[in-house]
Amino acid sequence: MDHLTRLVNSCLLPAYGGATPPDWLKRALDDSLAGIVLYGANLGLLGGRVREDVTAPLRALRPDLVVALDEEGGDITRAEYHRGSNYPGNLALGVVDDTELTAEVASAIAADLRDLGVTVNLAPSADVCPGFHLPVFGTRSFGPDPERVAAHTRAFVEATQRHRVAATAKHFPGLGATRVDSHFALPAVDAPEELFRTRDLAPFASAVRAGVQAVMTGHVLVEALDSVPATFSERLLRDVLRGELGFEGVVISDALDMKAAQAGAGIGGAAVRAWQAGVDLVITGPQDGEKDCAEILDSARAAVADGSLPLARLEEAAERVARLRAWTSAAAEPAADSGTAGLAAARRAVELRGPVPTPAPRFVVELRTEPSISCGNVPWGLAGPLARLGGLAGQLAVEPGTSPGELRVPDGLAAAVVVRAESADPWQTAVLAALTTARPDTVVVDMGFHDLPVPEGTTVLKTYGAGLVNAMAAAEILSGRRAPGPPRDAW
C-alpha cells in the first residue's frame, strides 16, 4: 500500500452497514484507517453488544483505533439506541443549570462508553439556541444564554475526558441560530460579526480552554466571516479556531454525506475541500463506507497530483489524529459508580406547570412524530416507563395526521397525553386542544422543545427531552412510585 493511501486512510472515519464490521473495514485497518464511526443503523441491531461484537474484535486488529459515536444523552443516543437514553440531554441539564450535575452525567456517559470500547464521543453540542423560533437544535442545546452554554460545555468536556474519552465540541462555529437542517440544505448564520462572536463562538472558546481534544465543524455558512461553509472555510478553521481560539487538537468534519456538505462535488470532492481548509479527520454518513472511502481516495490522489491538496496538509492532519489515538489509549481515571446519575438529573429537570396531578393509573395517548435524521428511530414515550411502575391503565399511539375526532379516552380512566414538538405543530396542537377540552383533567407530558398551547389550569409536566430517564421521571410523578433505578434492558 503506497504512502498516500495510508495518509488518506489515517484521516478517515467511515461507517459500515449492518451490525458487525465487514471484511473491507478490517483490511482498511491494516492499511492505517483511523477508525470507525458508529450510527444507530449499526447499534440498533446489536442490542447493547458493542464491545463483544464490534470494538473488541477490531481492537484485536488495531489496538489504538478511533471508535466514535454521538452520545449526547436525551434525544440523541447511539449506545442506547435500542432502548432510549439513561441520561438526560443538554436542554434538561441547562434548565437545571448545575454544572456539577452536568459533570456527573457526562462522567457517567464517558464511563459507559469506555466500558464499551468507545474512545471519542461526538458530544457535547455547544450550539446556542436563542429561542423557539429556531428549532433545529431544540433539546440538543444547553439553552439560549451563551454564558450558560459555555459553562455547561466546559463541565461536559472536562468530565468526559477524565475517562480518556475524547470530547468533541460541535457544531463549530454554532448551528443553534439557524433555521435549516444541514442534512437537507445549507443553513446560514446571518448575525452581525459582533453578535456571532459573543453568542455562537463563546461556548467553543470555553471548550478550547477546557482542553477539548476534538472540535466538529458544522456545515453552516457564517455570512459575516466567509462565503463558504465552515467545514470548507480556512478563515474559520485556521484563522478563528486555531489562530484566535488557540485550538491544537483534531478538527473533525460533520458527516460528509449531508446535502450541505457536498454541493454537487460528491463525497470525494467534499473530503478534499475539508482537508484543504484545515479539517483533520473526515466522517462519512450512516451507510456502508467502502465505496465512499474509494471515492475519497481517488479524489485525494487527483488533488495531490495537481497540487491543490499538498501532501504536507495530509501529513499534518495524520499526525494530529495519531496524537488523539495515543491520548485515548492512555490509562483512564477509574470510573465511579454513577448508575443513577442520569435518572437523578432527569428528576431535577422535570418542570410542573399547573395543579399537582393526583397519582393514579393513566390511559396514555402518545402523539407520535416523524423521527429526525439526527435522532433516528430510538424508542420513546411514556407508556413503557409508566407500565414499569404499575401506573398504566391503557395506551393509544396516535399517528401523525389522525383526526382529533377519532380519539377517545375510555370513561372512568385518568388520561395523560404525550407530545413532542420541536416547533409549532398544528396537528399536535389540534389534538391536544380536543383532548384537554373533552377531558379537562388530562395531564400533558411535554417531551419536546416547543411549548404547545394548552387551556389555562391544565397540568403540564415538561421533561425537556424524550430520553428514557426523562420519561421515567414523569412516570414517577404520575404513578406516585419511585423507580428503583434506570433499566438496563430494552423497553
VENHUHU-V864554 format. One record per backbone hydrogen bond with DSSP energy under -0.5 kcal/mol. NH is the residue of the N-H (numbers start at 1). CO is the residue of the C=O. Records with the same first field share a line. If there is no record, write none. Layout:
# VENHUHU-V864554
NH->CO, CO
This chain:
# VENHUHU-V864554
6->2
7->3
8->4
9->5
10->6
11->8
12->9
13->282
14->35
26->22
27->23
28->24
29->25
30->26
31->27, 28
32->29
33->28
34->9, 12
35->12
36->66
37->14
38->68
42->39
43->39
44->40
45->42
46->43
47->43
48->43
49->46
50->48
53->49
54->50
55->50
56->51
58->54
59->55
60->56
61->57, 58
62->58
65->62
66->34
68->36
69->120
71->69
72->76
73->76
74->87
76->73
77->75
81->78
83->80
84->80
85->74
91->139
92->464
93->89
94->90
95->91
96->92
97->93
98->93
101->98
102->98
103->99
104->100
105->101
106->102
107->103
108->104
109->105
110->106
111->107
112->108
113->109
114->110
115->111
116->112
117->113, 114
118->113
119->67
120->67
121->166
122->69, 120
123->121
126->124, 170
129->127, 143
130->128
134->131
136->178
137->134
138->134
140->137
141->138
146->144
149->145
150->146
151->147
152->148
153->149
154->150
155->151
156->152
157->153
158->154
159->155
160->156
161->157
162->158
163->160
164->161
165->160
166->119, 164
168->121, 123
169->214
170->124
172->216
174->171
178->175
182->180
184->181
185->181
187->185, 219
189->221
190->188
196->192
197->193
198->194
199->195
200->195, 196
201->196
204->201
205->201
206->202
207->203
208->204
209->205
210->206
211->208
212->207
214->167
215->250
216->169
217->252
218->172
220->218
221->187
222->220
223->189, 221
225->222
226->222
230->220
231->218
232->229
233->230
234->232
237->233
238->234
239->234
240->235
241->236
242->237
243->238
244->239
245->240
247->241
250->213
252->215, 250
253->281
256->283
258->255
259->183
260->182
261->258
262->258
263->259
265->262
269->265
270->266
271->267
272->268
273->269
274->270
275->271
276->272
277->273
278->274
279->274
280->251
281->251
282->11
284->13
287->285
289->15
293->289
294->290
295->291
296->292
297->293
298->294
299->295
300->296
301->297
302->298
303->299
304->300
305->301
306->302
307->304
308->303
309->303
313->310
314->310
315->311
316->312
317->313
318->314
319->315
320->316
321->317
322->318
323->319
324->320
325->321
326->322
327->323
328->324
329->325
330->326, 327
333->162
338->336
341->338
344->340
345->341
346->342
347->343
348->344
349->345
350->346
351->462
352->350
353->351, 460
360->478
362->391
363->414
364->362, 394
365->363, 416
366->364, 396
367->365, 418
368->366, 398
376->372
378->376
379->81
386->382
387->383
388->384
389->385
390->387
391->386
393->362, 391
394->362
396->364
398->366, 396
399->397
402->399
406->403
407->404
410->408
413->410
414->361
416->363
417->443
418->365
419->445
426->424
429->425
430->426
431->427
432->428
433->429
434->430
435->431
436->432
437->433
438->434
439->435
442->439
443->415
444->459
445->417, 443
446->444, 461
447->419, 445
449->421
450->421
452->450
458->455
459->442
460->353
461->444
462->351, 460
463->446, 461
464->446
468->85
469->85
471->467
472->468
473->469
474->470
475->471
476->472
477->473
478->474
479->475
480->476
481->476
